[in-house]
């Protein structure tokens, strides 16, 4: 849907409703405080003064600069690794524990000879991860 209001009409309408709201009666002492809607989502907290500026030493401790990456590992990677660890009895069969790693170690000896040995080294680990992933999650029950 295309808006029929132009930018000028929107500006004129906002100027019509946003008048100067505070004055002392003296025409030379007009404060430019407009009737904008407050920028708070809810009511202010108790004993909170939005005009007060605190000292830097009184500010709460903050996280280090790259904490978002740490938080991603904490909330996304660690829970899945803990799930894999706690459900280890689901995927611990002889093929998974002995055959796949030994195949990978065997072909790793020839890693430098050709690309095919690189692929045959990585293929058992891909099977290992796929089997681990498929056996760890709960089945979808409709």
Long-range contacts (C-beta under 8 A, 24 or more apart in sequence): 83-136, 84-132, 84-136, 87-135, 87-136, 90-135, 90-136, 91-131, 91-132, 91-135, 91-136, 96-128, 96-131, 96-132, 100-124, 100-125, 100-127, 100-128, 101-128
